[in-house]
Amino acid sequence: MLNGIKIKGRTNTWSELERREYKGKTIVLMENDRWGDETNWILIDLLTQREIANGYDYDVILNPDDYLR
């Protein structure tokens, strides 16, 4: 579980809400440790810990094909 990590280009630290396999990669839904659900969640690639997408709710981790191209 990822907790309190820095994401390039983002402020504060971020912690994992959920992860899953998607097209050969592990994607992780992250929440800002300071602002929690008052700000957008982001998706990162677990291997690189770089942001893939932002501005999503929990549905993105359940149905990534509906959101990611």
Residue pairs with C-beta under 8 A, 6 or more apart in sequence:
1 15
1 16
2 14
2 15
2 16
2 28
2 30
2 46
2 49
3 15
3 16
4 13
4 14
4 15
4 33
5 13
5 14
5 15
5 49
6 13
6 14
7 14
7 30
7 42
7 44
7 49
7 50
7 51
8 49
8 50
8 51
9 51
10 32
10 42
10 51
12 32
12 33
12 34
12 35
13 32
13 33
13 34
14 30
14 31
14 32
14 33
14 42
15 30
15 31
15 33
16 28
16 29
16 30
17 29
17 30
17 31
17 41
17 58
17 61
18 28
18 29
18 58
18 61
19 26
19 27
19 28
19 29
19 46
19 61
20 26
20 27
20 61
20 64
21 27
22 64
22 68
25 45
25 46
25 47
26 45
26 46
26 47
27 43
27 44
27 45
27 46
27 52
27 61
27 64
28 43
28 44
28 45
28 46
29 41
29 42
29 43
29 56
29 58
29 60
29 61
30 41
30 42
30 43
30 44
31 37
31 41
32 39
32 41
40 54
40 55
40 56
41 54
41 55
41 56
41 57
41 58
41 60
42 51
42 52
42 53
42 54
42 55
42 56
43 51
43 52
43 53
43 54
43 56
43 60
43 61
43 68
44 50
44 51
44 52
45 52
52 68
53 60
53 67
53 68
56 67
59 66
59 67
60 66
60 67
60 68
